[in-house]
């Protein structure tokens, strides 16, 4: 099969239009003329979300996939077929060493624990970075990546692709235009269950040929391979050392329109009311109360936000505020084209009304009778990957660059610390990157890498 990279503008726009129908994360749009320069690119990861990112990025005719790195060589056939000219490496460090003069940009689309080591290493070499969410596994890693990107003046983007779609753009516009008045409180949730209980199974399985288990673990303490699917490629999000649970996976998406709409900064405090993780796994059914400083869009000097996941949901009286007389239509490009719009999303309560922001469908104003003839803002969506790729060659800062998505990610994965201390209010000092009132919580701000896997700045 030939590479899908189109060779001219007409093919480029046509390819993006087809992708909008075929893939849930694409959105139709018209772009400016593609740059004449070639953006030489490398991908870390080739399957799953990495494959989505590769396809989306190479739909830009000026971007050339030069090389890929994948620890599991059993997953490379597709990328070899579509991009036969791309060099394939198993060790990401070897790729950066050998290709550093042949690439301009990279995407990091690996499990969460490798975002910072690979991303920081690439940025130290001056490479523009497109990174899957969450930006990193731990708070210090996120802060370090944000700082280095700024110092190096690199073009960055975190892959919270709905940030660029019309649905989330509309939610931001409605709040900031004052449609619901000043915001008093927010409830946000996901029905996903990236958690587990109990120790890993006995290590009875052999590491598959072509899979480098030690390289996959990266800087984490080594452990036995216990069989396919427990960690790789399916369930690493559930494991404390490798993923960030449901809040890390979906929180970066679902916090996003609220974070931007209210111009939020770092939270002042947070308190978990749900179960704690065990020694190995994240728990499910989280309920985490955040308190953020107020902004010009909030009613008071602080604004509360509560996160729920798994089977947890906002109280019935809150859900009742957004009970429609007629069900809304999910977005055409939503992965959840069926099911309840209360599966994932946010309820934003203002002094003059309520906004329901589903994930992913157009937001709705309540009470319906009051907003029946409300003049909706005019907003357009855009292509999240192309925004970044074009900025790499033509300049500019994509809207989910690390100066925005870094603080967003920090707020989200503060939850990964809060759940370890149930029923305890944690006071967060963002400037010092520490908890002021619970010193033992600071042990989870910065991870120690095993010897030989250290990266400058981490």
N, C-alpha and C positions, 0 to 999 in steps of 0.2 A: 504494500500500500504506500502510495506517495505521501509526502508531507502535506498537511492541509494548509500550509502557509500560503496565502494568496499573494499574487505578484503585482497587483495594481489596485487602485482605489476602488473601482467598481467591484472587483472580487472581494476586497476587504470588507466593504459594507455588506455585501451579500453573505459573506461568511458569518459575520456577526449576527445578521438577521436570522440565519439558519440556526446558529448556536442558541439564540434566545428561545427558539422553540424546542430544541433538543435537550438543552441543559437547564436545570432549575435556577442556576445562579447568574444567568446572563440576562441582560435587559436591552431591548432594542434602542438604538440611538443613532444619531447622525453625528459624525465626528469631523473635525477639521482635516485638511489634507495631511496624510501621513508624512512624517519627516523624511528627508532624503538620506540622513545618516543611518548607519546600521548599528543597532544595539546588540552587542555580542553578549549572550546570556547563558547562565548555567543554572540548573535546577538541582536542589538537594531533596531527593525523593522523586519517585516516578509513578507511584500508584495511588489510588484513593484520591484524596484532596489534591495531592501533588499532580496527578494526571489532569484534574480539572484546571489547576493553575497553569500547567504547561500549555494545554489547549487554548485557554483564554489569552495567555500572553503571546503565544505564537500566531494568534489570529491577527496580530499587528504585522503588516508586511515588512516593516523595518527591523523587527526583532528576529535574530537568528539564534536558535538553540545550538550552542557550541559543545556543551558537555553536561552530563548528569552524574550524580553519585547516588547509589542505592546499595544499602547493606545486604539486601536480599536479592541475589542475582536470579532468583526464580520469578521475579516480578518485572523483568526488563524487556520481555519480548514485544510488548506493545510499543514501547518507546523506540526500540530498535527498528520496528516495522515502519513507524510513522516518520521517524527522524534518523535515517540511516547514517547521516553524516556526523551526528553527535557522538562524541567520545564518551565512553562509559567507564566509570570508576566505581569501586566498592567503598573505598575509604575517602571521605570528604576532605580530609587533610591533604591527601595526595592530589586530589583535583585542584585545590587552591594553590598548592605548590607548583604544579606543572602547568596550570592554565591561567595563572594570575596575570600574565601579560596578554592573554587572548580573550579575556572577558571584561565586560563593563558593569555587569549587573548580575544579581542572583535572586532566586526565590528559595526560601527555606520552608518546606512543606513536610515536616517530619513530626514525630511525636514531640510533645511539649518540652520535654527535658533537654532536647537538642537545639531548640530555637536559639538560645543565647550563645552557646559555644560556637555554633556554625555562623550565626549572624554576626557576632562580634568579630570573629576571625576574618570574615569577608569585609566588614566595614574597616577594620584595621588596614586592609589592602586598598581601601578607597572604592569599594564596589557598592553601587546602589542596591538597596535591599527591599524586596517584597516578602513579607513574612506572614505566615498563617497565624491566626489567633489561637490562644492568647499570645501576646508578644513574647513572653517567657514563662518559665515555671515558677520562679520565685521573685519576690519584690525587689531585691537588690539587682537581680539580672535585668529586670525591666528598666530600672533607673539607669543602670549602666548603658544599656542599649540606646535609650533616649538621649543621654548625654553625649555618647560617642557620635551618634548620627548628626547631632547639632554641631559638634566640634569639627567634624569632617565635611560639613555642608553637603551631606548626601541626600539624594532623593529617596524617601522611604514611604512605605504604605503597609498598614496591617490589613490582612484579608478579613475585613468585616464588610463583605460586598453589598449587603443590603443598605449600608450607609449611603451608597450612591444611587440606590433605586428610588423611584418616585414615592413609594409607600412611606419610607422613613423620612424622605425629604419633606413630604407633606406634613407628617407629624411635627417635625421641627418648626415648620412655617406656621402651623396653627397655634402652637404654644407661644412662639415669639411674637406673633401678631396680636396676642391678647384675646384670642377667641374664648378661652375659658377663664380669663382674668388672671390673677396671681395664683401660683400653684401652692397648695397647702400640704399635699402629701402624694406619695407615689407608691404603687404596689406593682411588682414585676416578677415574672415567674416562668418556669419551664417544666414540662411534664417528663423530661428525660430523666433517666436513672443511671447515671454513670457512677455506680458505687457497688460495693460487695461486702461480704463479711467472711472472716476466717482466713487461715493461713493458706499459702499456695499449696497445691497438691504435691505429692512426692515426685521427685525428678526421675521419672521412669522413661522419658522419651529421649531419643537421640536428636541432636541438633541437625536439621536438614542440611544436606549438601548445598553449598552455595549461599548459605546464610551465616553471616558473621555475628554470632550472639554477643561476643565481647564488645565489638564495635557498636552494636545496637544499644548496649547499656551505657556507653559513653562514660561520663565522669561519675556515674553512680557506683555505689559499692557493688562488687560483683556478686552474683547469686546463680544457683543452678538453673539451667533451662528445664522447664517443666512441661513442655509440650506446646504445640501450636495452638493459637487462639487465646491462651491465658494472658499473654503479654502482646505478642505480635501475631498477626497484624490487627487484631480486632479490639482487644479489651484493655489496652494500656491506659486509657483515660480513667479507668477505675482505680489504678494503682497509685499509691501516694508518691512514689519516687519518679513516676514517668508521666502521669497526667495531672489534671487539675480539677477533676470531677465535673459535675454538671455546670457549676458556676463558671469554671474556666472555659468550658466548651461553649455554652450558650449565653453565659452572662455578658461576654464581650459583645455579642450581637444585640441582646435585648436591653442591656443598659444603654447602648449607644444612642438611640434617638432621644432618650430622656437626658442623658449626660450632655449632649449637644444642645438640646432645646433649652435647658435650664442654665447652660454655661456653668456646669458644676466644676468644682475643684476637688481636692482631696477631702475625704470624710473626716469629721472630728472624732467620731467614735462609732463602734459597732458592737453588737451583742448577738450571739447565736442562741437560739432557743431549740435547736434540733439536736439530733444525736451526734456524738463525736465519732471520728474515724477509729478503726482499730489500728494495729501495728502495720498493716499492709495496704489497706483499702480506704477509699473515701466512703463515707456513709451516704445514704439517700434521705430524702424528705427533710431537706434543710429549710430553716426559717431564720433569716439573718436581718436584724434591724440596723440600718445605717442612719446616721445623722450627719448631714452635709451643711456647710455654711450656706446661708441664704444668698441669693443673687437678685438682680433687678427683676427677675421673672418669678420670684417666690413671694409668698404673703408675709413671711416672718423672717427673723434673723437666722433661723435654721430651717431645714426642710427634712422630714423623715422619709426614708425609702426602705421598703421591706422586700427582700428577695425570698422566693419560695421555689422549691423544686420537688421532683418526684410526685408524690400524692398530695403534697401541701398546696394550698391555694389561698388567695385572699379570703377574708371572712365573707359569709353569704351576703351580708348587707352591702359590702363593697362590690361584689359581683353583680348584685341587683341594680347598681347604678348604671350598668352598661347592658342591661337586658334589652335586646332590640325587638321591636314589633315585627320586623322581617329580617331573617338572617342575611348577613353580608356575604358577598361573593369573594372567596379567596383569590389572591393574585394569580394570574394565568401562569406565572413562572414560579409559583410557590411549590416546594416539595410536598407540602401538606395541602393537596387540593381537595381533601375531604377531612372530616372530623371537626371538632368544636374549635371555634376561634378563641376559646378560653384555654386551649392546651398550652399556648405559649404567648407571652406578650406583656403589656403594661396597662395599668389604669392610672391616669393622671388626674387628680382631683384639684380643681381650681375654685376660686371664689365665685365664678360666674357660670361654671359648667364642668363637665367631665369629658375627658378624651380617652377612648379605648384605642390602643395601638397594638393590633395583633401582629404576630410573627408568622406568616407574612401576608398582609392584606391591607387595603386602604384604611386609614384611621377613621373613626366615627365619633361625632360629637353627641353628647347627651346632656339634658333630656331632648329627645328627638323633636318634640313639638317646638321647643324654643329655637332650635337650629335648623328648622325645616328649610328656610330660604337663606341660610347663611352663605355669603359669597366666598367660596373656597379660594385659597391662594393659588396662583398659577406657578406650578413647579414642574421641573423635568428631571428625569433620571439620566444617568450616564453609566458608562462602562468602567467599573472600578479598576480593572487591570490595565485598560488602555490609558486611563488618566495618569497612572503611575509611569507606564512605559513611555508615553509621550513627554512627560516631564523630565525623564532621564535624558532625553536627547534635545529637548527644546527649552528646558528650564521650567521653573514654577514648583509649587509645593502641593501635592495631592491633599485632599481634605482629611484623609485618615493617616497622615504622616505621623511620625513617632511623637512629635510635640503634642499632638492630640491623643493618639491612641496609647501612648505610654501612660499618662495619668489615668486614662480610662481603664487600662488593664490593671494598674496598681489598685484602683478602687475595687475592681471585681475580685482580684485574687487575694485581697485582704480577707475575703471570706474563707480562704483556705487556712488562714491562721485562726480566725474567729471560731470556726467549728471545732477546733482542738480544745477550746476553753468554754464549754457550754455554760450558759447562765451567768456569764461574766462580761461586764462592760469593759471593752478595750479602748483606751484613749490613744488615738493615733497622732503622732507628731511627724507630719510629712517632711518638714524641712530637715529633720534629723534622721528620717527613715527609721523610726523606732516607736515602740509603745511606751508611754511614760509611766503607766500605772501598774503594768503587769510585766516585769522584767523577763520572766521566763518565756513570754511570747516572742521575744526578740531572737530566740534561737531558731525561729522559723522564717526570719527575714532574709538570711543569707545562707546559701547552701555551701558546704565544703566539698570540693571535687577530689576524687581519688588521685593519688600521686601519678604524675605523668599525663594527666588530662586537663591541667590548669590552662586557662586562657587569660591573657592580659586584660585587666579590668574587671574580671569576675572573681 
